[in-house]
Amino acid sequence: MANPRYDAKSGYHTFGKGNPHSFEVIWLDASDLEPGSEYEPGWYWAAGEQGYLFDGEPCGPFNSSTAAYKDARNF
């Protein structure tokens, strides 16, 4: 299986024309999560500028990076 961390929509994106803020689409698997975490493995998006902490909690999980990307763009 291909490494899902590098799927088509993984990485940083802008929310859209006229909105300078960005978000990151990320893959979290079991090794990324603390025991007892409220998150499940899958694709997430989180608002934030590259090189800084996220502005809030990640949204997800989604079945694909494209689904996470589309959800963020519709936010």
CHARMM internal coordinates of N, CA and C (Angstrom, degrees):
IC EDIT
DIST 1 N 1 CA 1.4547
DIST 1 CA 1 C 1.5213
ANGL 1 N 1 CA 1 C 109.48
DIST 1 C 2 N 1.3056
ANGL 1 CA 1 C 2 N 116.71
DIHE 1 N 1 CA 1 C 2 N 137.74
DIST 2 N 2 CA 1.4578
ANGL 1 C 2 N 2 CA 121.56
DIHE 1 CA 1 C 2 N 2 CA 178.34
DIST 2 CA 2 C 1.5270
ANGL 2 N 2 CA 2 C 110.07
DIHE 1 C 2 N 2 CA 2 C -66.04
DIST 2 C 3 N 1.3105
ANGL 2 CA 2 C 3 N 115.92
DIHE 2 N 2 CA 2 C 3 N 152.47
DIST 3 N 3 CA 1.4597
ANGL 2 C 3 N 3 CA 120.48
DIHE 2 CA 2 C 3 N 3 CA 178.46
DIST 3 CA 3 C 1.5234
ANGL 3 N 3 CA 3 C 109.13
DIHE 2 C 3 N 3 CA 3 C -70.02
DIST 3 C 4 N 1.3377
ANGL 3 CA 3 C 4 N 118.63
DIHE 3 N 3 CA 3 C 4 N 115.53
DIST 4 N 4 CA 1.4576
ANGL 3 C 4 N 4 CA 120.64
DIHE 3 CA 3 C 4 N 4 CA -175.93
DIST 4 CA 4 C 1.5213
ANGL 4 N 4 CA 4 C 113.66
DIHE 3 C 4 N 4 CA 4 C -69.15
DIST 4 C 5 N 1.3155
ANGL 4 CA 4 C 5 N 118.44
DIHE 4 N 4 CA 4 C 5 N -13.24
DIST 5 N 5 CA 1.4673
ANGL 4 C 5 N 5 CA 120.45
DIHE 4 CA 4 C 5 N 5 CA -179.60
DIST 5 CA 5 C 1.5257
ANGL 5 N 5 CA 5 C 112.62
DIHE 4 C 5 N 5 CA 5 C -64.51
DIST 5 C 6 N 1.3055
ANGL 5 CA 5 C 6 N 118.02
DIHE 5 N 5 CA 5 C 6 N -18.26
DIST 6 N 6 CA 1.4588
ANGL 5 C 6 N 6 CA 121.56
DIHE 5 CA 5 C 6 N 6 CA -176.10
DIST 6 CA 6 C 1.5181
ANGL 6 N 6 CA 6 C 111.65
DIHE 5 C 6 N 6 CA 6 C -118.32
DIST 6 C 7 N 1.3098
ANGL 6 CA 6 C 7 N 116.79
DIHE 6 N 6 CA 6 C 7 N 41.41
DIST 7 N 7 CA 1.4579
ANGL 6 C 7 N 7 CA 122.39
DIHE 6 CA 6 C 7 N 7 CA -179.50
DIST 7 CA 7 C 1.5284
ANGL 7 N 7 CA 7 C 110.00
DIHE 6 C 7 N 7 CA 7 C -75.43
DIST 7 C 8 N 1.3224
ANGL 7 CA 7 C 8 N 116.15
DIHE 7 N 7 CA 7 C 8 N 174.13
DIST 8 N 8 CA 1.4625
ANGL 7 C 8 N 8 CA 123.64
DIHE 7 CA 7 C 8 N 8 CA -172.51
DIST 8 CA 8 C 1.5198
ANGL 8 N 8 CA 8 C 115.06
DIHE 7 C 8 N 8 CA 8 C -52.45
DIST 8 C 9 N 1.3206
ANGL 8 CA 8 C 9 N 118.96
DIHE 8 N 8 CA 8 C 9 N -39.12
DIST 9 N 9 CA 1.4618
ANGL 8 C 9 N 9 CA 120.81
DIHE 8 CA 8 C 9 N 9 CA -174.31
DIST 9 CA 9 C 1.5265
ANGL 9 N 9 CA 9 C 113.00
DIHE 8 C 9 N 9 CA 9 C -110.83
DIST 9 C 10 N 1.3378
ANGL 9 CA 9 C 10 N 118.14
DIHE 9 N 9 CA 9 C 10 N 12.57
DIST 10 N 10 CA 1.4582
ANGL 9 C 10 N 10 CA 119.10
DIHE 9 CA 9 C 10 N 10 CA 177.68
DIST 10 CA 10 C 1.5287
ANGL 10 N 10 CA 10 C 109.43
DIHE 9 C 10 N 10 CA 10 C -69.35
DIST 10 C 11 N 1.3226
ANGL 10 CA 10 C 11 N 115.96
DIHE 10 N 10 CA 10 C 11 N 149.07
DIST 11 N 11 CA 1.4521
ANGL 10 C 11 N 11 CA 120.72
DIHE 10 CA 10 C 11 N 11 CA 178.93
DIST 11 CA 11 C 1.5194
ANGL 11 N 11 CA 11 C 112.79
DIHE 10 C 11 N 11 CA 11 C 113.14
DIST 11 C 12 N 1.3409
ANGL 11 CA 11 C 12 N 115.52
DIHE 11 N 11 CA 11 C 12 N -166.06
DIST 12 N 12 CA 1.4612
ANGL 11 C 12 N 12 CA 122.13
DIHE 11 CA 11 C 12 N 12 CA -176.84
DIST 12 CA 12 C 1.5170
ANGL 12 N 12 CA 12 C 111.88
DIHE 11 C 12 N 12 CA 12 C -91.99
DIST 12 C 13 N 1.3427
ANGL 12 CA 12 C 13 N 114.79
DIHE 12 N 12 CA 12 C 13 N 144.78
DIST 13 N 13 CA 1.4653
ANGL 12 C 13 N 13 CA 122.89
DIHE 12 CA 12 C 13 N 13 CA 179.28
DIST 13 CA 13 C 1.5176
ANGL 13 N 13 CA 13 C 108.13
DIHE 12 C 13 N 13 CA 13 C -146.40
DIST 13 C 14 N 1.3379
ANGL 13 CA 13 C 14 N 117.49
DIHE 13 N 13 CA 13 C 14 N 161.41
DIST 14 N 14 CA 1.4636
ANGL 13 C 14 N 14 CA 120.54
DIHE 13 CA 13 C 14 N 14 CA 172.60
DIST 14 CA 14 C 1.5243
ANGL 14 N 14 CA 14 C 108.21
DIHE 13 C 14 N 14 CA 14 C -94.85
DIST 14 C 15 N 1.3296
ANGL 14 CA 14 C 15 N 114.89
DIHE 14 N 14 CA 14 C 15 N 156.17
DIST 15 N 15 CA 1.4627
ANGL 14 C 15 N 15 CA 119.56
DIHE 14 CA 14 C 15 N 15 CA 179.90
DIST 15 CA 15 C 1.5227
ANGL 15 N 15 CA 15 C 112.16
DIHE 14 C 15 N 15 CA 15 C -69.11
DIST 15 C 16 N 1.2947
ANGL 15 CA 15 C 16 N 118.28
DIHE 15 N 15 CA 15 C 16 N -22.30
DIST 16 N 16 CA 1.4602
ANGL 15 C 16 N 16 CA 119.90
DIHE 15 CA 15 C 16 N 16 CA 178.01
DIST 16 CA 16 C 1.5103
ANGL 16 N 16 CA 16 C 111.96
DIHE 15 C 16 N 16 CA 16 C 149.33
DIST 16 C 17 N 1.3002
ANGL 16 CA 16 C 17 N 114.40
DIHE 16 N 16 CA 16 C 17 N 175.26
DIST 17 N 17 CA 1.4555
ANGL 16 C 17 N 17 CA 121.99
DIHE 16 CA 16 C 17 N 17 CA -178.45
DIST 17 CA 17 C 1.5256
ANGL 17 N 17 CA 17 C 110.40
DIHE 16 C 17 N 17 CA 17 C -55.67
DIST 17 C 18 N 1.3136
ANGL 17 CA 17 C 18 N 116.49
DIHE 17 N 17 CA 17 C 18 N 129.85
DIST 18 N 18 CA 1.4488
ANGL 17 C 18 N 18 CA 121.04
DIHE 17 CA 17 C 18 N 18 CA 178.66
DIST 18 CA 18 C 1.5166
ANGL 18 N 18 CA 18 C 114.80
DIHE 17 C 18 N 18 CA 18 C 83.26
DIST 18 C 19 N 1.3317
ANGL 18 CA 18 C 19 N 117.91
DIHE 18 N 18 CA 18 C 19 N -5.67
DIST 19 N 19 CA 1.4555
ANGL 18 C 19 N 19 CA 121.18
DIHE 18 CA 18 C 19 N 19 CA 178.34
DIST 19 CA 19 C 1.5283
ANGL 19 N 19 CA 19 C 107.64
DIHE 18 C 19 N 19 CA 19 C -115.21
DIST 19 C 20 N 1.3284
ANGL 19 CA 19 C 20 N 117.80
DIHE 19 N 19 CA 19 C 20 N 107.63
DIST 20 N 20 CA 1.4660
ANGL 19 C 20 N 20 CA 120.37
DIHE 19 CA 19 C 20 N 20 CA -174.22
DIST 20 CA 20 C 1.5273
ANGL 20 N 20 CA 20 C 114.30
DIHE 19 C 20 N 20 CA 20 C -75.81
DIST 20 C 21 N 1.3184
ANGL 20 CA 20 C 21 N 118.20
DIHE 20 N 20 CA 20 C 21 N -8.58
DIST 21 N 21 CA 1.4607
ANGL 20 C 21 N 21 CA 120.57
DIHE 20 CA 20 C 21 N 21 CA -177.23
DIST 21 CA 21 C 1.5220
ANGL 21 N 21 CA 21 C 111.41
DIHE 20 C 21 N 21 CA 21 C -76.26
DIST 21 C 22 N 1.3213
ANGL 21 CA 21 C 22 N 115.25
DIHE 21 N 21 CA 21 C 22 N 154.38
DIST 22 N 22 CA 1.4597
ANGL 21 C 22 N 22 CA 119.06
DIHE 21 CA 21 C 22 N 22 CA -176.97
DIST 22 CA 22 C 1.5280
ANGL 22 N 22 CA 22 C 111.00
DIHE 21 C 22 N 22 CA 22 C -124.85
DIST 22 C 23 N 1.3203
ANGL 22 CA 22 C 23 N 113.69
DIHE 22 N 22 CA 22 C 23 N 169.16
DIST 23 N 23 CA 1.4605
ANGL 22 C 23 N 23 CA 121.59
DIHE 22 CA 22 C 23 N 23 CA 177.33
DIST 23 CA 23 C 1.5125
ANGL 23 N 23 CA 23 C 108.27
DIHE 22 C 23 N 23 CA 23 C -142.45
DIST 23 C 24 N 1.3190
ANGL 23 CA 23 C 24 N 115.09
DIHE 23 N 23 CA 23 C 24 N 159.84
DIST 24 N 24 CA 1.4527
ANGL 23 C 24 N 24 CA 120.73
DIHE 23 CA 23 C 24 N 24 CA 177.94
DIST 24 CA 24 C 1.5170
ANGL 24 N 24 CA 24 C 109.15
DIHE 23 C 24 N 24 CA 24 C -119.05
DIST 24 C 25 N 1.3208
ANGL 24 CA 24 C 25 N 116.26
DIHE 24 N 24 CA 24 C 25 N 136.57
DIST 25 N 25 CA 1.4673
ANGL 24 C 25 N 25 CA 122.90
DIHE 24 CA 24 C 25 N 25 CA 173.20
DIST 25 CA 25 C 1.5276
ANGL 25 N 25 CA 25 C 105.98
DIHE 24 C 25 N 25 CA 25 C -99.57
DIST 25 C 26 N 1.3307
ANGL 25 CA 25 C 26 N 115.06
DIHE 25 N 25 CA 25 C 26 N 122.63
DIST 26 N 26 CA 1.4661
ANGL 25 C 26 N 26 CA 120.50
DIHE 25 CA 25 C 26 N 26 CA -174.75
DIST 26 CA 26 C 1.5285
ANGL 26 N 26 CA 26 C 111.25
DIHE 25 C 26 N 26 CA 26 C -130.70
DIST 26 C 27 N 1.3180
ANGL 26 CA 26 C 27 N 115.67
DIHE 26 N 26 CA 26 C 27 N 154.58
DIST 27 N 27 CA 1.4583
ANGL 26 C 27 N 27 CA 123.21
DIHE 26 CA 26 C 27 N 27 CA 173.68
DIST 27 CA 27 C 1.5252
ANGL 27 N 27 CA 27 C 107.33
DIHE 26 C 27 N 27 CA 27 C -104.54
DIST 27 C 28 N 1.3138
ANGL 27 CA 27 C 28 N 116.98
DIHE 27 N 27 CA 27 C 28 N 128.48
DIST 28 N 28 CA 1.4636
ANGL 27 C 28 N 28 CA 122.15
DIHE 27 CA 27 C 28 N 28 CA 173.17
DIST 28 CA 28 C 1.5122
ANGL 28 N 28 CA 28 C 108.00
DIHE 27 C 28 N 28 CA 28 C -115.40
DIST 28 C 29 N 1.3279
ANGL 28 CA 28 C 29 N 116.23
DIHE 28 N 28 CA 28 C 29 N 125.84
DIST 29 N 29 CA 1.4602
ANGL 28 C 29 N 29 CA 118.48
DIHE 28 CA 28 C 29 N 29 CA 174.11
DIST 29 CA 29 C 1.5242
ANGL 29 N 29 CA 29 C 108.74
DIHE 28 C 29 N 29 CA 29 C -114.32
DIST 29 C 30 N 1.3001
ANGL 29 CA 29 C 30 N 116.82
DIHE 29 N 29 CA 29 C 30 N 178.19
DIST 30 N 30 CA 1.4633
ANGL 29 C 30 N 30 CA 121.63
DIHE 29 CA 29 C 30 N 30 CA -173.41
DIST 30 CA 30 C 1.5293
ANGL 30 N 30 CA 30 C 111.91
DIHE 29 C 30 N 30 CA 30 C -55.96
DIST 30 C 31 N 1.3213
ANGL 30 CA 30 C 31 N 118.24
DIHE 30 N 30 CA 30 C 31 N -34.10
DIST 31 N 31 CA 1.4720
ANGL 30 C 31 N 31 CA 120.50
DIHE 30 CA 30 C 31 N 31 CA -178.78
DIST 31 CA 31 C 1.5285
ANGL 31 N 31 CA 31 C 112.17
DIHE 30 C 31 N 31 CA 31 C -71.66
DIST 31 C 32 N 1.3372
ANGL 31 CA 31 C 32 N 117.82
DIHE 31 N 31 CA 31 C 32 N -17.46
DIST 32 N 32 CA 1.4644
ANGL 31 C 32 N 32 CA 121.89
DIHE 31 CA 31 C 32 N 32 CA 178.26
DIST 32 CA 32 C 1.5245
ANGL 32 N 32 CA 32 C 112.41
DIHE 31 C 32 N 32 CA 32 C -85.92
DIST 32 C 33 N 1.3266
ANGL 32 CA 32 C 33 N 116.76
DIHE 32 N 32 CA 32 C 33 N -15.28
DIST 33 N 33 CA 1.4614
ANGL 32 C 33 N 33 CA 121.67
DIHE 32 CA 32 C 33 N 33 CA -171.17
DIST 33 CA 33 C 1.5237
ANGL 33 N 33 CA 33 C 111.71
DIHE 32 C 33 N 33 CA 33 C -102.04
DIST 33 C 34 N 1.3070
ANGL 33 CA 33 C 34 N 115.89
DIHE 33 N 33 CA 33 C 34 N 141.47
DIST 34 N 34 CA 1.4642
ANGL 33 C 34 N 34 CA 121.57
DIHE 33 CA 33 C 34 N 34 CA 175.55
DIST 34 CA 34 C 1.5282
ANGL 34 N 34 CA 34 C 109.04
DIHE 33 C 34 N 34 CA 34 C -70.65
DIST 34 C 35 N 1.3156
ANGL 34 CA 34 C 35 N 118.08
DIHE 34 N 34 CA 34 C 35 N 148.73
DIST 35 N 35 CA 1.4672
ANGL 34 C 35 N 35 CA 119.47
DIHE 34 CA 34 C 35 N 35 CA 174.69
DIST 35 CA 35 C 1.5311
ANGL 35 N 35 CA 35 C 110.03
DIHE 34 C 35 N 35 CA 35 C -57.38
DIST 35 C 36 N 1.3165
ANGL 35 CA 35 C 36 N 116.58
DIHE 35 N 35 CA 35 C 36 N 133.85
DIST 36 N 36 CA 1.4547
ANGL 35 C 36 N 36 CA 121.42
DIHE 35 CA 35 C 36 N 36 CA -178.69
DIST 36 CA 36 C 1.5158
ANGL 36 N 36 CA 36 C 114.41
DIHE 35 C 36 N 36 CA 36 C 80.18
DIST 36 C 37 N 1.3252
ANGL 36 CA 36 C 37 N 117.13
DIHE 36 N 36 CA 36 C 37 N 9.48
DIST 37 N 37 CA 1.4661
ANGL 36 C 37 N 37 CA 121.16
DIHE 36 CA 36 C 37 N 37 CA -179.68
DIST 37 CA 37 C 1.5238
ANGL 37 N 37 CA 37 C 110.98
DIHE 36 C 37 N 37 CA 37 C -61.82
DIST 37 C 38 N 1.3149
ANGL 37 CA 37 C 38 N 115.88
DIHE 37 N 37 CA 37 C 38 N 148.21
DIST 38 N 38 CA 1.4670
ANGL 37 C 38 N 38 CA 120.68
DIHE 37 CA 37 C 38 N 38 CA 176.94
DIST 38 CA 38 C 1.5320
ANGL 38 N 38 CA 38 C 111.44
DIHE 37 C 38 N 38 CA 38 C -76.69
DIST 38 C 39 N 1.3348
ANGL 38 CA 38 C 39 N 117.72
DIHE 38 N 38 CA 38 C 39 N -12.35
DIST 39 N 39 CA 1.4587
ANGL 38 C 39 N 39 CA 121.75
DIHE 38 CA 38 C 39 N 39 CA -179.11
DIST 39 CA 39 C 1.5166
ANGL 39 N 39 CA 39 C 111.20
DIHE 38 C 39 N 39 CA 39 C -90.48
DIST 39 C 40 N 1.3251
ANGL 39 CA 39 C 40 N 114.92
DIHE 39 N 39 CA 39 C 40 N 152.51
DIST 40 N 40 CA 1.4568
ANGL 39 C 40 N 40 CA 122.50
DIHE 39 CA 39 C 40 N 40 CA 176.29
DIST 40 CA 40 C 1.5239
ANGL 40 N 40 CA 40 C 108.26
DIHE 39 C 40 N 40 CA 40 C -112.91
DIST 40 C 41 N 1.3190
ANGL 40 CA 40 C 41 N 118.12
DIHE 40 N 40 CA 40 C 41 N 157.55
DIST 41 N 41 CA 1.4579
ANGL 40 C 41 N 41 CA 119.24
DIHE 40 CA 40 C 41 N 41 CA 175.68
DIST 41 CA 41 C 1.5261
ANGL 41 N 41 CA 41 C 111.09
DIHE 40 C 41 N 41 CA 41 C -58.69
DIST 41 C 42 N 1.3155
ANGL 41 CA 41 C 42 N 117.02
DIHE 41 N 41 CA 41 C 42 N 143.88
DIST 42 N 42 CA 1.4579
ANGL 41 C 42 N 42 CA 122.27
DIHE 41 CA 41 C 42 N 42 CA 178.49
DIST 42 CA 42 C 1.5176
ANGL 42 N 42 CA 42 C 111.63
DIHE 41 C 42 N 42 CA 42 C 152.21
DIST 42 C 43 N 1.3260
ANGL 42 CA 42 C 43 N 114.73
DIHE 42 N 42 CA 42 C 43 N -171.95
DIST 43 N 43 CA 1.4654
ANGL 42 C 43 N 43 CA 122.41
DIHE 42 CA 42 C 43 N 43 CA 179.55
DIST 43 CA 43 C 1.5134
ANGL 43 N 43 CA 43 C 109.94
DIHE 42 C 43 N 43 CA 43 C -88.80
DIST 43 C 44 N 1.3287
ANGL 43 CA 43 C 44 N 116.64
DIHE 43 N 43 CA 43 C 44 N 138.38
DIST 44 N 44 CA 1.4538
ANGL 43 C 44 N 44 CA 123.94
DIHE 43 CA 43 C 44 N 44 CA 178.87
DIST 44 CA 44 C 1.5204
ANGL 44 N 44 CA 44 C 108.93
DIHE 43 C 44 N 44 CA 44 C -135.41
DIST 44 C 45 N 1.3255
ANGL 44 CA 44 C 45 N 115.15
DIHE 44 N 44 CA 44 C 45 N 161.20
DIST 45 N 45 CA 1.4604
ANGL 44 C 45 N 45 CA 119.66
DIHE 44 CA 44 C 45 N 45 CA 168.07
DIST 45 CA 45 C 1.5207
ANGL 45 N 45 CA 45 C 107.01
DIHE 44 C 45 N 45 CA 45 C -128.65
DIST 45 C 46 N 1.3263
ANGL 45 CA 45 C 46 N 115.41
DIHE 45 N 45 CA 45 C 46 N 150.64
DIST 46 N 46 CA 1.4591
ANGL 45 C 46 N 46 CA 121.00
DIHE 45 CA 45 C 46 N 46 CA 178.57
DIST 46 CA 46 C 1.5211
ANGL 46 N 46 CA 46 C 108.47
DIHE 45 C 46 N 46 CA 46 C -146.26
DIST 46 C 47 N 1.3309
ANGL 46 CA 46 C 47 N 115.92
DIHE 46 N 46 CA 46 C 47 N 137.29
DIST 47 N 47 CA 1.4598
ANGL 46 C 47 N 47 CA 121.36
DIHE 46 CA 46 C 47 N 47 CA 178.94
DIST 47 CA 47 C 1.5197
ANGL 47 N 47 CA 47 C 109.73
DIHE 46 C 47 N 47 CA 47 C -73.42
DIST 47 C 48 N 1.3132
ANGL 47 CA 47 C 48 N 116.04
DIHE 47 N 47 CA 47 C 48 N 143.54
DIST 48 N 48 CA 1.4625
ANGL 47 C 48 N 48 CA 120.50
DIHE 47 CA 47 C 48 N 48 CA 176.89
DIST 48 CA 48 C 1.5078
ANGL 48 N 48 CA 48 C 111.49
DIHE 47 C 48 N 48 CA 48 C 156.22
DIST 48 C 49 N 1.3047
ANGL 48 CA 48 C 49 N 114.73
DIHE 48 N 48 CA 48 C 49 N 155.19
DIST 49 N 49 CA 1.4558
ANGL 48 C 49 N 49 CA 121.43
DIHE 48 CA 48 C 49 N 49 CA 179.31
DIST 49 CA 49 C 1.5255
ANGL 49 N 49 CA 49 C 109.64
DIHE 48 C 49 N 49 CA 49 C -85.67
DIST 49 C 50 N 1.3216
ANGL 49 CA 49 C 50 N 116.40
DIHE 49 N 49 CA 49 C 50 N 147.78
DIST 50 N 50 CA 1.4539
ANGL 49 C 50 N 50 CA 121.67
DIHE 49 CA 49 C 50 N 50 CA -179.33
DIST 50 CA 50 C 1.5300
ANGL 50 N 50 CA 50 C 109.81
DIHE 49 C 50 N 50 CA 50 C -59.31
DIST 50 C 51 N 1.3258
ANGL 50 CA 50 C 51 N 116.05
DIHE 50 N 50 CA 50 C 51 N 132.86
DIST 51 N 51 CA 1.4541
ANGL 50 C 51 N 51 CA 121.77
DIHE 50 CA 50 C 51 N 51 CA 179.23
DIST 51 CA 51 C 1.5177
ANGL 51 N 51 CA 51 C 114.30
DIHE 50 C 51 N 51 CA 51 C 90.10
DIST 51 C 52 N 1.3281
ANGL 51 CA 51 C 52 N 117.79
DIHE 51 N 51 CA 51 C 52 N -0.64
DIST 52 N 52 CA 1.4647
ANGL 51 C 52 N 52 CA 122.61
DIHE 51 CA 51 C 52 N 52 CA 179.53
DIST 52 CA 52 C 1.5218
ANGL 52 N 52 CA 52 C 109.89
DIHE 51 C 52 N 52 CA 52 C -123.09
DIST 52 C 53 N 1.3316
ANGL 52 CA 52 C 53 N 116.11
DIHE 52 N 52 CA 52 C 53 N 164.43
DIST 53 N 53 CA 1.4559
ANGL 52 C 53 N 53 CA 120.16
DIHE 52 CA 52 C 53 N 53 CA 175.15
DIST 53 CA 53 C 1.5231
ANGL 53 N 53 CA 53 C 110.07
DIHE 52 C 53 N 53 CA 53 C -66.25
DIST 53 C 54 N 1.3262
ANGL 53 CA 53 C 54 N 117.09
DIHE 53 N 53 CA 53 C 54 N 156.03
DIST 54 N 54 CA 1.4628
ANGL 53 C 54 N 54 CA 121.28
DIHE 53 CA 53 C 54 N 54 CA 177.27
DIST 54 CA 54 C 1.5222
ANGL 54 N 54 CA 54 C 109.98
DIHE 53 C 54 N 54 CA 54 C -61.66
DIST 54 C 55 N 1.3338
ANGL 54 CA 54 C 55 N 116.38
DIHE 54 N 54 CA 54 C 55 N 150.50
DIST 55 N 55 CA 1.4593
ANGL 54 C 55 N 55 CA 122.25
DIHE 54 CA 54 C 55 N 55 CA 178.71
DIST 55 CA 55 C 1.5264
ANGL 55 N 55 CA 55 C 112.06
DIHE 54 C 55 N 55 CA 55 C -77.50
DIST 55 C 56 N 1.3080
ANGL 55 CA 55 C 56 N 117.66
DIHE 55 N 55 CA 55 C 56 N -12.97
DIST 56 N 56 CA 1.4608
ANGL 55 C 56 N 56 CA 121.41
DIHE 55 CA 55 C 56 N 56 CA -178.97
DIST 56 CA 56 C 1.5136
ANGL 56 N 56 CA 56 C 109.63
DIHE 55 C 56 N 56 CA 56 C -164.95
DIST 56 C 57 N 1.3131
ANGL 56 CA 56 C 57 N 115.35
DIHE 56 N 56 CA 56 C 57 N -165.77
DIST 57 N 57 CA 1.4540
ANGL 56 C 57 N 57 CA 121.32
DIHE 56 CA 56 C 57 N 57 CA 179.55
DIST 57 CA 57 C 1.5258
ANGL 57 N 57 CA 57 C 110.70
DIHE 56 C 57 N 57 CA 57 C -76.09
DIST 57 C 58 N 1.3341
ANGL 57 CA 57 C 58 N 117.46
DIHE 57 N 57 CA 57 C 58 N 147.42
DIST 58 N 58 CA 1.4593
ANGL 57 C 58 N 58 CA 120.14
DIHE 57 CA 57 C 58 N 58 CA 175.83
DIST 58 CA 58 C 1.5297
ANGL 58 N 58 CA 58 C 111.59
DIHE 57 C 58 N 58 CA 58 C -65.46
DIST 58 C 59 N 1.3169
ANGL 58 CA 58 C 59 N 117.01
DIHE 58 N 58 CA 58 C 59 N 147.39
DIST 59 N 59 CA 1.4677
ANGL 58 C 59 N 59 CA 123.25
DIHE 58 CA 58 C 59 N 59 CA 177.92
DIST 59 CA 59 C 1.5214
ANGL 59 N 59 CA 59 C 108.70
DIHE 58 C 59 N 59 CA 59 C -104.21
DIST 59 C 60 N 1.3101
ANGL 59 CA 59 C 60 N 117.12
DIHE 59 N 59 CA 59 C 60 N 131.89
DIST 60 N 60 CA 1.4549
ANGL 59 C 60 N 60 CA 121.24
DIHE 59 CA 59 C 60 N 60 CA -179.85
DIST 60 CA 60 C 1.5102
ANGL 60 N 60 CA 60 C 109.79
DIHE 59 C 60 N 60 CA 60 C 151.41
DIST 60 C 61 N 1.2888
ANGL 60 CA 60 C 61 N 118.65
DIHE 60 N 60 CA 60 C 61 N -165.63
DIST 61 N 61 CA 1.4583
ANGL 60 C 61 N 61 CA 128.29
DIHE 60 CA 60 C 61 N 61 CA 7.67
DIST 61 CA 61 C 1.5325
ANGL 61 N 61 CA 61 C 112.68
DIHE 60 C 61 N 61 CA 61 C -84.78
DIST 61 C 62 N 1.3143
ANGL 61 CA 61 C 62 N 114.74
DIHE 61 N 61 CA 61 C 62 N 156.32
DIST 62 N 62 CA 1.4601
ANGL 61 C 62 N 62 CA 123.03
DIHE 61 CA 61 C 62 N 62 CA 176.10
DIST 62 CA 62 C 1.5231
ANGL 62 N 62 CA 62 C 108.19
DIHE 61 C 62 N 62 CA 62 C -119.74
DIST 62 C 63 N 1.3254
ANGL 62 CA 62 C 63 N 116.16
DIHE 62 N 62 CA 62 C 63 N 157.96
DIST 63 N 63 CA 1.4664
ANGL 62 C 63 N 63 CA 121.17
DIHE 62 CA 62 C 63 N 63 CA -178.64
DIST 63 CA 63 C 1.5174
ANGL 63 N 63 CA 63 C 113.47
DIHE 62 C 63 N 63 CA 63 C -75.93
DIST 63 C 64 N 1.3373
ANGL 63 CA 63 C 64 N 117.40
DIHE 63 N 63 CA 63 C 64 N -19.61
DIST 64 N 64 CA 1.4613
ANGL 63 C 64 N 64 CA 120.43
DIHE 63 CA 63 C 64 N 64 CA -178.57
DIST 64 CA 64 C 1.5211
ANGL 64 N 64 CA 64 C 109.63
DIHE 63 C 64 N 64 CA 64 C -147.28
DIST 64 C 65 N 1.3213
ANGL 64 CA 64 C 65 N 115.52
DIHE 64 N 64 CA 64 C 65 N 160.14
DIST 65 N 65 CA 1.4656
ANGL 64 C 65 N 65 CA 119.80
DIHE 64 CA 64 C 65 N 65 CA 176.41
DIST 65 CA 65 C 1.5196
ANGL 65 N 65 CA 65 C 110.22
DIHE 64 C 65 N 65 CA 65 C -65.58
DIST 65 C 66 N 1.3209
ANGL 65 CA 65 C 66 N 117.00
DIHE 65 N 65 CA 65 C 66 N -32.50
DIST 66 N 66 CA 1.4656
ANGL 65 C 66 N 66 CA 120.74
DIHE 65 CA 65 C 66 N 66 CA 179.27
DIST 66 CA 66 C 1.5265
ANGL 66 N 66 CA 66 C 111.01
DIHE 65 C 66 N 66 CA 66 C -65.76
DIST 66 C 67 N 1.3278
ANGL 66 CA 66 C 67 N 117.24
DIHE 66 N 66 CA 66 C 67 N -40.69
DIST 67 N 67 CA 1.4683
ANGL 66 C 67 N 67 CA 120.75
DIHE 66 CA 66 C 67 N 67 CA 178.26
DIST 67 CA 67 C 1.5274
ANGL 67 N 67 CA 67 C 110.37
DIHE 66 C 67 N 67 CA 67 C -64.71
DIST 67 C 68 N 1.3296
ANGL 67 CA 67 C 68 N 118.01
DIHE 67 N 67 CA 67 C 68 N -40.63
DIST 68 N 68 CA 1.4681
ANGL 67 C 68 N 68 CA 121.37
DIHE 67 CA 67 C 68 N 68 CA 177.52
DIST 68 CA 68 C 1.5305
ANGL 68 N 68 CA 68 C 109.97
DIHE 67 C 68 N 68 CA 68 C -64.87
DIST 68 C 69 N 1.3197
ANGL 68 CA 68 C 69 N 116.93
DIHE 68 N 68 CA 68 C 69 N -43.58
DIST 69 N 69 CA 1.4708
ANGL 68 C 69 N 69 CA 122.54
DIHE 68 CA 68 C 69 N 69 CA 178.54
DIST 69 CA 69 C 1.5285
ANGL 69 N 69 CA 69 C 111.01
DIHE 68 C 69 N 69 CA 69 C -59.30
DIST 69 C 70 N 1.3258
ANGL 69 CA 69 C 70 N 116.48
DIHE 69 N 69 CA 69 C 70 N -47.86
DIST 70 N 70 CA 1.4713
ANGL 69 C 70 N 70 CA 120.35
DIHE 69 CA 69 C 70 N 70 CA -178.95
DIST 70 CA 70 C 1.5181
ANGL 70 N 70 CA 70 C 111.35
DIHE 69 C 70 N 70 CA 70 C -63.90
DIST 70 C 71 N 1.3331
ANGL 70 CA 70 C 71 N 117.46
DIHE 70 N 70 CA 70 C 71 N -39.75
DIST 71 N 71 CA 1.4481
ANGL 70 C 71 N 71 CA 120.32
DIHE 70 CA 70 C 71 N 71 CA 178.52
DIST 71 CA 71 C 1.5304
ANGL 71 N 71 CA 71 C 110.83
DIHE 70 C 71 N 71 CA 71 C -62.88
DIST 71 C 72 N 1.3178
ANGL 71 CA 71 C 72 N 117.04
DIHE 71 N 71 CA 71 C 72 N -42.75
DIST 72 N 72 CA 1.4634
ANGL 71 C 72 N 72 CA 121.13
DIHE 71 CA 71 C 72 N 72 CA 178.65
DIST 72 CA 72 C 1.5255
ANGL 72 N 72 CA 72 C 111.03
DIHE 71 C 72 N 72 CA 72 C -63.35
DIST 72 C 73 N 1.3156
ANGL 72 CA 72 C 73 N 117.14
DIHE 72 N 72 CA 72 C 73 N -43.72
DIST 73 N 73 CA 1.4690
ANGL 72 C 73 N 73 CA 120.56
DIHE 72 CA 72 C 73 N 73 CA -179.41
DIST 73 CA 73 C 1.5267
ANGL 73 N 73 CA 73 C 111.91
DIHE 72 C 73 N 73 CA 73 C -66.03
DIST 73 C 74 N 1.3306
ANGL 73 CA 73 C 74 N 118.05
DIHE 73 N 73 CA 73 C 74 N -25.63
DIST 74 N 74 CA 1.4641
ANGL 73 C 74 N 74 CA 122.48
DIHE 73 CA 73 C 74 N 74 CA 177.76
DIST 74 CA 74 C 1.5266
ANGL 74 N 74 CA 74 C 112.22
DIHE 73 C 74 N 74 CA 74 C -88.28
DIST 74 C 75 N 1.3275
ANGL 74 CA 74 C 75 N 117.64
DIHE 74 N 74 CA 74 C 75 N -1.59
DIST 75 N 75 CA 1.4597
ANGL 74 C 75 N 75 CA 122.23
DIHE 74 CA 74 C 75 N 75 CA -177.24
DIST 75 CA 75 C 1.5145
ANGL 75 N 75 CA 75 C 110.98
DIHE 74 C 75 N 75 CA 75 C -68.32
END
COOR INIT
IC SEED 1 N 1 CA 1 C
IC BUILD
